[in-house]
Amino acid sequence: MAEQKRLRQIARPFVVDGPTGVSVRDRLKGLRVEDEKVLRAVGAHMGCLASRDLARRVRDALEHSTDTWAARKRELTVLSSSRWAGSVTSSTHDQWGLSRRAQHRHLQSLDAGIWMLRHRLSMPIGEKGSRGRPGGYRSKDEWFRKSRRLAVLEDRYERVRARREAGRVSVVRGGRRLFNQRHDLAAAGRTADEWRIGWEATRWFLTADGESGKRFGNETIRVTPDGEISIKLPAPLAGLANAKHGRYVLAARVRFPHRGEEWRDRVTGNRSVAYRIHLDTVSGRWYLDASWTRKDLPVVPLDALRASGVVGVDMNADHLAAWLLDEHGNPTGGPRRFDYDLRGTAGHRDAQLRHALTRLLRWAEAAGVQAFAIEDLDFTDSTTREKHGRRKRFRQLVSGIPTGKLRARLLSMCAEAGIGVIAVDPAYTSKWGAEHWQQPLGSTNRRTSRHAAAAVAIGRRALGHRIRRRTAPPRDDQSDRRGHRTAQARPGTRGREETRPHVPGPRTRSMQPDAERTRATSASNTVWDAPVDQAWVQDSVLFTGEERFHYASG
């Protein structure tokens, strides 16, 4: 008998925490020529200081301490102000920490690739894989090339590990992608002057952290409730001020159409608001971003979110498959599909996601549900060519699923709509959904897709139900003319999610399951001349209750 594959342990569903921060943006319209000159001068000056501070932080590596931080801040204060210096050092530490985490993930990816290569190289050539693991390589030539790649990955792993142990990271202010475009401007579709303008604008620093208790929540970049913007100029540029106390007031005003009332309440109450001014070099427009944190967010219990049912959502590379389920786990209505196209620029991709999620939210609000059910996906170790070999299209498909961006966008939009998000374990949702729900939910006029069936499985798991559905009884009566009656497995039954084993023998209520095995060798025990009062009693084990049926012979 073939050994059955052990199922992985399935984690419990949980309510995903909502976003803790808010960011809004408005365009700076009506800027004068003098205003743009001042913004460029301040941005270039503070950007130069930020680059120096980041370089020094990288040199400090693991020797960084509160004393070195204070020393850096004192040096920056002389050339700007104490609040400007605080914003610069805070941004520097965020960049260094992000690079440190990326370095750790890179080591994990290299380690996974090395393990997979060693596993496949240790197997005989041409041997097939089993239990989800790939087999050996198909030819000696492929085995040789993979052995060379293993040596390359091992060398790269040692170099990255040495850098991490020494605390050295690689950071590019302005972005590595924009930096590499300088080597091939024709492929990027830019001229040298256009690239230079974009590179310098990206490296400017016009960011100011907020401070609660101060006037309008920020002393460096101050925005009044009426939308007036004033900037505290650094010490070397104090001569450009057009207002008191070394400040410069811009001619443009902002009003923040989105979340404007929430922002106005914060600045009126002198609560912390962070601002960032930046230039879009392609369109030549200036923008102001305002951001703040949220505290004491209400936490809705899981049982309360399940009370009115959920919408199971299956994320795919080009669409969202959704199905509405009631509180008992029954699919209601029909499946819904929300398409999006993630080809093109980052702005286009973000707009496509927002448009699809907006339609999804409107449908959920009309249905009256309080929660979405999504999979807690993480494809960081599933897109390497060492794991999937030559399946390039499959790797591109997995990499194309916007798990991180879609989840972040969904959480922020659900927080505003008052809808919760329940994350479930993604194990076997597509497989069991197709096995138990794809065919029963289809009809002659509608064919249920595998993704829609997976959405049902995700919703049932979020509601706390088993994915296996409860089968229907015979259509006419309790007899066997329509087939054998089956029932859903109990919650404590082992192997309840697996396929039911085949039981030998005829599917009748008047014969034991093993009758087919013993009928040919056993003699008939039917008594033709039996008395009238003789009765045949069927064993009650074959019934769901404690009933016994008595049949009088003759």
Rosetta blueprint (number, residue, H / E / L):
1 M L
2 A L
3 E L
4 Q L
5 K L
6 R L
7 L L
8 R L
9 Q L
10 I L
11 A L
12 R L
13 P L
14 F E
15 V E
16 V L
17 D L
18 G L
19 P L
20 T L
21 G E
22 V E
23 S E
24 V E
25 R E
26 D E
27 R E
28 L L
29 K L
30 G L
31 L L
32 R L
33 V H
34 E H
35 D H
36 E H
37 K H
38 V H
39 L H
40 R H
41 A H
42 V H
43 G H
44 A H
45 H H
46 M H
47 G H
48 C H
49 L H
50 A H
51 S H
52 R H
53 D H
54 L H
55 A H
56 R H
57 R H
58 V H
59 R H
60 D H
61 A H
62 L H
63 E H
64 H L
65 S L
66 T H
67 D H
68 T H
69 W H
70 A H
71 A H
72 R H
73 K H
74 R H
75 E H
76 L H
77 T H
78 V H
79 L H
80 S L
81 S L
82 S H
83 R H
84 W H
85 A H
86 G H
87 S H
88 V H
89 T H
90 S H
91 S H
92 T H
93 H H
94 D H
95 Q H
96 W H
97 G H
98 L H
99 S H
100 R H
101 R H
102 A H
103 Q H
104 H H
105 R H
106 H H
107 L H
108 Q H
109 S H
110 L H
111 D H
112 A H
113 G H
114 I H
115 W H
116 M H
117 L H
118 R H
119 H H
120 R H
121 L H
122 S L
123 M L
124 P L
125 I L
126 G L
127 E L
128 K L
129 G L
130 S E
131 R L
132 G L
133 R E
134 P L
135 G L
136 G L
137 Y L
138 R L
139 S L
140 K H
141 D H
142 E H
143 W H
144 F H
145 R H
146 K H
147 S H
148 R H
149 R H
150 L H
151 A H
152 V H
153 L H
154 E H
155 D H
156 R H
157 Y H
158 E H
159 R H
160 V H
161 R H
162 A H
163 R H
164 R H
165 E H
166 A H
167 G L
168 R L
169 V L
170 S L
171 V L
172 V L
173 R L
174 G L
175 G L
176 R H
177 R H
178 L H
179 F H
180 N H
181 Q H
182 R H
183 H H
184 D L
185 L H
186 A H
187 A H
188 A H
189 G L
190 R L
191 T L
192 A H
193 D H
194 E H
195 W H
196 R H
197 I H
198 G H
199 W H
200 E H
201 A H
202 T H
203 R L
204 W L
205 F L
206 L L
207 T E
208 A E
209 D L
210 G L
211 E L
212 S L
213 G L
214 K L
215 R H
216 F H
217 G H
218 N L
219 E L
220 T L
221 I E
222 R E
223 V E
224 T L
225 P L
226 D L
227 G L
228 E E
229 I E
230 S E
231 I E
232 K E
233 L L
234 P L
235 A H
236 P H
237 L H
238 A H
239 G H
240 L H
241 A L
242 N L
243 A L
244 K H
245 H H
246 G H
247 R E
248 Y E
249 V E
250 L E
251 A E
252 A E
253 R E
254 V L
255 R L
256 F L
257 P L
258 H L
259 R L
260 G H
261 E H
262 E H
263 W H
264 R H
265 D H
266 R H
267 V H
268 T H
269 G L
270 N L
271 R L
272 S L
273 V L
274 A E
275 Y E
276 R E
277 I E
278 H E
279 L E
280 D E
281 T L
282 V L
283 S L
284 G L
285 R E
286 W E
287 Y E
288 L E
289 D E
290 A E
291 S E
292 W E
293 T E
294 R L
295 K L
296 D L
297 L L
298 P L
299 V L
300 V L
301 P L
302 L H
303 D H
304 A H
305 L H
306 R H
307 A L
308 S L
309 G L
310 V E
311 V E
312 G E
313 V E
314 D E
315 M E
316 N L
317 A L
318 D L
319 H E
320 L E
321 A E
322 A E
323 W E
324 L E
325 L E
326 D L
327 E L
328 H L
329 G L
330 N L
331 P E
332 T E
333 G E
334 G E
335 P E
336 R E
337 R E
338 F E
339 D E
340 Y L
341 D L
342 L L
343 R L
344 G L
345 T L
346 A H
347 G H
348 H H
349 R H
350 D H
351 A H
352 Q H
353 L H
354 R H
355 H H
356 A H
357 L H
358 T H
359 R H
360 L H
361 L H
362 R H
363 W H
364 A H
365 E H
366 A H
367 A H
368 G L
369 V L
370 Q L
371 A E
372 F E
373 A E
374 I E
375 E E
376 D L
377 L L
378 D L
379 F L
380 T L
381 D L
382 S L
383 T L
384 T L
385 R H
386 E H
387 K H
388 H H
389 G L
390 R L
391 R L
392 K H
393 R H
394 F H
395 R H
396 Q H
397 L H
398 V H
399 S H
400 G H
401 I L
402 P L
403 T H
404 G H
405 K H
406 L H
407 R H
408 A H
409 R H
410 L H
411 L H
412 S H
413 M H
414 C H
415 A H
416 E H
417 A H
418 G L
419 I L
420 G E
421 V E
422 I E
423 A E
424 V E
425 D L
426 P L
427 A L
428 Y L
429 T H
430 S H
431 K H
432 W H
433 G H
434 A H
435 E H
436 H H
437 W H
438 Q H
439 Q L
440 P L
441 L L
442 G L
443 S L
444 T L
445 N L
446 R L
447 R L
448 T L
449 S L
450 R H
451 H H
452 A H
453 A H
454 A H
455 A H
456 V H
457 A H
458 I H
459 G H
460 R H
461 R H
462 A H
463 L L
464 G L
465 H L
466 R L
467 I L
468 R L
469 R L
470 R L
471 T L
472 A L
473 P L
474 P L
475 R L
476 D L
477 D L
478 Q L
479 S L
480 D L
481 R L
482 R L
483 G L
484 H L
485 R L
486 T L
487 A L
488 Q L
489 A L
490 R L
491 P L
492 G L
493 T L
494 R L
495 G L
496 R L
497 E L
498 E L
499 T L
500 R L
501 P L
502 H L
503 V L
504 P L
505 G L
506 P L
507 R L
508 T L
509 R L
510 S L
511 M L
512 Q L
513 P L
514 D L
515 A H
516 E H
517 R H
518 T H
519 R L
520 A L
521 T L
522 S L
523 A L
524 S L
525 N L
526 T L
527 V L
528 W L
529 D L
530 A L
531 P L
532 V L
533 D L
534 Q L
535 A E
536 W E
537 V E
538 Q L
539 D L
540 S H
541 V H
542 L H
543 F L
544 T L
545 G L
546 E L
547 E L
548 R L
549 F L
550 H E
551 Y E
552 A E
553 S L
554 G L
